[in-house]
């Protein structure tokens, strides 16, 4: 047994107001050129930012106007897809060319486990894939024609009517697509490339909660996100609801919103609340949902345990203010895309303010401080853990008793937890982002071991 000193996120306190907001990307100047590449993101111009996500290295990805931009963990911005010099004629050559040479109208971006980028290209009516190793772009789904057909066939033969959002389920090898004006969610198997209907009948309306999602009517469908169990959540925009499709049953239910557009219901059940044009949503490490309540100019949170809804950012008055202060006192102007960083911070596309803003929480989702002092932890080397680094499977041998485990981020957030049997065990951590973690194991006698785990 040995003593290891872990320097875990030794940060200064920045106040007691709950959460602090800053600008992470953008100057506030509207510019449809990719101005600022190679420099700090806070000094770069962006135009109408929308979909956000993280790549496998922890870099922020942002869709804006004609481009997909990458913001490194050091704050440097670059363009990874789209061009401000491609003319309409030259943009016709769209496949098998560098992604930075084509015309795009990106609405959303996500990344598979190999690091390839998938882009919801509203301009072409297609899902485009950018190969990580080559930077080349190709069609992944969609035939470029407006329509509502192609289910149960090759994804590249299908037609869409405004692709708004994407969501990859890496564990199950599929990608979900919000087909906005077909009022449907569609699903592509990433191994067979076959597309199928997943939710919605194709008819605009609201119906059939408690029934199979394929029999339900939706209105315009926008933001998509998966919870930690693989259930899909959908921003049902004009129905003033967020709806859930349960993975195991395919049944659709209303998760938030009472169907009346407005602002009401904070500190009560989410299904009793009024929301107005929810356009983006995400989950933090502990299963709490955050969504952009666009017309209310607010960011709201739904607690994973109680389903109570609260406002965490925005005054409700459209505008721009509040950087450096409490997010609840800040003004937004049509917040759209939203994503959560494993470190506990939240990123929001402030669409009409030409910025991406960051909200830093004083406490993490499990109540632990986000600013942890230097800790001394004991590592028990009797337990054998391999491979380490690992890609998706962690083997644990030589357990002397039944135990429980927690996989913790380096700021103390519980990323995964469960039970272990005496002897040998395997844990799948494929859904956990790449990075450095602590594996805590406590046996039935109360003995505790801590080990470093690297997920690649």
N, C-alpha and C positions, 0 to 999 in steps of 0.2 A: 504494500500500500504506500502511496506517495502523495505528497502535497503539491498541488499545482495551483499557481496563481493565475486566475483569469481576469484580465482587464476588460470588463464588460461595459461598454457604452458609458464611459465616464464623461458625462455631459453637464453643462451648467444649467441651472434652472432658469426658465424664461417667464416666470410669472405664475399666478394662481388662478387664472381666468378660465381654466379648463382646456381650451385649445387655441393655439395661435395660428394666424393665417399670414402667408407671405406669397409674393409672386415668384413662381419657379421658372416660368418661360414667358417671354414676350415683353415688349415695351409699351403696349397699349396702342401702338400705331398700326393702322390697317394697311397691310402691304401684301399683295398676292404674289410676291417674289420671295424666294427662299433666302432672304437677307440675313446674314449673321452666321452662316455655316462656318464651322471651325473655331468659333468663339464661344463666349459664355451665353447660355440660353437666355439669361435675363437681359441681354443686350440685343437679342435677335428679334426681328419682326415676324409675327405669325398672323394668319388671317382665318378667322372663324374656326377655331379648334373644336374638334368633336371627339371621336373615339380615342380612348387611352388604354394602354395595357403595358405590361412589363415583359421584356425578353428574358431568356434563361440566364443572363448574366446580371440582371438587376437594372438594366438600362430602361428608362421610360420611353415608350413609343407613343407618338401623337399624330393623329390625322388632322390635316388642316388644308383647306382649299384644294390645291393641286398636288400636295406632297404628303409623304409620311416622313416624319422627322424622328431622329433618335437623340435622346438627351442622356449622356453618360452619367455615371454616378459622381463624376467630378464636375458636372454641370455644363459640359461642352455639347453643342448641338450640331448635328449633321443631317443631311438629307439621304435617306436610304431608298426612296422610291419617288417617282414623279419628276417632272422637268418643267422649267419655265421657258425653255427655248424650243421644245418640240412643237412644230406647227400641226395644224389639223391634218394636213396631208401626211406628214412624216409619222404622226402618231398612229397611223393605220397599222404599221408594222409593230405588233404588240407582243408577239411571242418569240422566245428565244433570243431576246436582246437584253442589254443591261437595264435594270429596273429604273435607273435614273435618267433614262432617255425617252420614256413614254409619257403620254398624257394620262392623267389619273383624276378621278373625282372621289378620293377615299373618304369613307364614312366610319370605318372601323378597321382595326388591325388586331390580330392575335398570333400566337406563336406555338408551334408544336414542340414535342419533346426533343426533336433534332435541331431545333433552332430556325426552321423555315418560317417565313412570314406569310400570313394569309390576309389579304386586303379586300374589304367590301368596296368594290369600285362602282360607285353609282354612275359614273360617266359612261362606262361600257356595259353596265348591267351584268357584270361578271364578278366572281370571286377569283382574284389573282393570287398566285403563289410566287414568292421570291425565294429562290434557293439560297440558303445561308452560305454555302461554300463558294458559289459562283456569282451571286448577285443578279442572276438572270431571272426574268419574269416570264410566267406562262399562265394560261388559263387553267383554273382548277374546277370551276363550276360556272354554268351559264353559257348560252349561245349568243349573247349580245343583243337578243331581240326581246322586246317587251311582250310578256304573255304570262300564262299560268298553266304550264304543261311540263311533261317530261318525267313525272314521278315514276319510280320503279325502273328507271333506265339510267344510262350514263349521265353523270352530273353535268358534263359539258354539253349535253343536248337539251338541257332544261332551260326554260325561260323564266325570268323574274319580272317583278314590277316594283322597282326601287328596293335595293338591298341596303338595309340600314345598320344591322349589327351582326356580329359573329361571336361564337363562343365555342371553344374547343374542349372536349372531354378527352383528355389524354389517357385516362385509365381505360376507357371503353373504345377509344379509337374512332371518334366521330366528331363532326363539326355541325353546330346548329346555326341556322341562317334566319334572320327576320326578314320576311318577304313583305314589306310594309303595306303596299297597296293591293296585294293579294290577300292580306289579312290572315297570313299563315306563318307558321314556323316550319321550316324544312330541315332535313337532316341528311348529311352525306357520310356514308361509311368511308373512312379514309384508307381502307385497304382495298375494297372493291370499287370505290368511286361511284357507287349506286346512290341515287337520291330518292328520298321517300318523304311523304307528308308526316309531320310529327304533331302538329297542333293547328286547329283552325279548319273551317270548311271552305274558305275562300269567299264567304259572304260576310259583308260588313254588318256588325251587330254585336249583341251580347246575349249569350245563352249557355246553358248546359253545364254550369258548375256542378261538380259531383259526378260528372259523366266522363267517358273517354275524351281526351283532348282533341282527337280528330273529329269529334261530332260537335264541338263547341264553336260558336261564333266569336270572333275577336273584331275589334276595330283596328285602327292603324297600330301595328306592332313595332316597337322600337328596341330599347335596350334589353339585353339578355345576360344572364349570369347563372352559374351553377353554385349550389352550396356544397359543403364538404361531403354530402352523401350522394351527389350526382343528380339531385332534383333541379329542374330548370325553372327559372323565374323570368317572367316576361312583362315588360312595360306595355300594358294595354292602353295606349295613349289617350284615345278619344273616349274610352270607357272609364277614365279616371280611376283606374285600378292597377295593381300589380298582381299578376296571377301566377300560380305555381302548378307545374306538371310533375307529379310524383313519379320518380323513376321506376319503382317496382310495379306500379299499377297502370300508369299512363293516364290517371285521372287528373282533371284540372279543377282547381279551387281558387277562390280569391284569397290572396295573402294580405293585401293592404288596399285601402280605399273603399268607400261606400257607394261609388258610382256617381257621386255629385262632385262636380269640379269646383274647387275652392280651397280654402285653408282653414282647417278646424281639426281638433281632436288630439293635440299634443298631450302627452302624459296619460293617454288612454289606449285601449286596444287599437291596433293598426287597421283592423277591418271596419272600425267605426269612424275613421278619420276621413276628411276630405283632402284630396291631393289634386294637383292640376298640371297635367302634361309631364308625367314622369318619363324622362328620356334616357337615363342611364342608371345602372345599379351595379353593386359589387358587394362582396362579403369580406369581412376582416378575418383574422386568424381564428377567432373564437365563434364565428358563425353569425355575428351581428350584420344586418343588412344596412347599407347606406345607399340612398338614391337621390338623384337630382330632381327636385320638384320645380321644374323649369319655370312655369308661369308664376309660381310663388316666390321665385328668386331665392330659394332656400335649399339647403342640404339637410335631409332628414335621416334619422336612424331608427331601425326597428330592432329591439333587443332580442337576442337569440333564445333566451329563456322565457321571458314574459310576453313577448310580442307587443310590448308597449312602444309607441312611436313618440319621438321627440325631435326637435330641431337642434342641429349642432352648428349650423352656419347660415348666415344670411338674416337680414332684418325684414325681408319681404318687399322692400322698396328697391326697384331696379336702379342700378347705378354702379359706381366703382368707388369703394373706400374701404378702410380698415386694415390695410397691410401693417403688420407689426403688432397688431392688437388681437383682441379676442375675436374668434371667427363668428360668434353669435352677433357681433356688432358690425360685421362687414356687409358691404353691398355687392351683389352680383348682378349681371345683366344676361339672363338666359343661360344658367349653368346646364351643361349637356353631359359630355362624357365624364366618367368617374371611375377611379380604380384605387385599390388599397395596396400599399406597399407592405411586405412582410414585417418591416420595422415598426408598423403601427400608424404611419402617416397616411394621409388621404390626398389624392390629386384630383382636381376638378377643372374641366374645360370651361372657362368663363367666356362663352361664345362671342357675345357682342362687345366684350371688353378686350378682345384680342390678347388674351392671356391664359396661361394655365397656372392655377394657384394650388398651394400646398397647405394642408391643415395638419399641424403637429399636436398630438394629444398629450396631455400631462399624465394620463393614466391609460394603460393598455386595456384591452377588452376583458381581461380576467381580473382587473383590479390591481395588478401589480404596477409599481411605478415605472414610467418609461425612462427615468434617469436613475440608473442603478450604480451604486458606488462599487469600488473595487471589492471583489469577493474572494474568499479563500475556500476552495472546495476540495474534498477528498476524492481521489479516483481509486476505485477498486479494480486492480488488474487481474483478479482471479477470473472474472467474467471475460470470455473471449468474444470479441465483436469483429466481424469481417464481412465483406471487404470494406475497407475504410481508407481512402474515399470509396463511395459507392454511387451507383447510378439510380437504382430503384429498389433494391432488395438488401436488407440488413439482416445478417445471421447472428444469432446470439447463442453461444454454447456455454456449458458448465454452470448453469444456474443450479444452485443447491436447494432452492425452495421456490414455490410458487410466488410470483412477484407482480407488481404493477410497474408500468413505465410511463414516462413523459418525455417527449422530444421538445426541447425548448429552443427558441431563437436566442440570439446573443443579447437581446434586451428583455428576456424573461417571458416572452409570450409562449403559451402552450400551443405548439403546432399540431401535435398528435399525441394520443394517449391510449392506453389499453392494458390488457392483462397478458402475463407470460406464464407458461407452465414450467415446472421443474425439468431440467434437462436442456433440450435444444429448441430454439424458436426461430422463426423468420418473420420480419416485419416489412411490409411494403411501404416505402416512403416515396413512391413515384409521384404523388400529387404534391409533394413538398418542393418549394423552389430551391434552386441551387444555393449553396452557402454553407456557413459553419454553424453547427448546432451543438447543444449539450444533451446527452442522453442520460436521464436520471432513472435508476432502477431501485425500487424499494421492495425488499422481500417481506414475507409474512411475519418475520421476527423483527421487522423495523430496520434491518441493516440497509444502508444506502450506498450506492455507487454512482459516480458521475464520470462520463467519458465524452471526449470530443468526437463528433461525427462530421465528416465532410460529405455533402451531397453535391455531386457533379452533374 
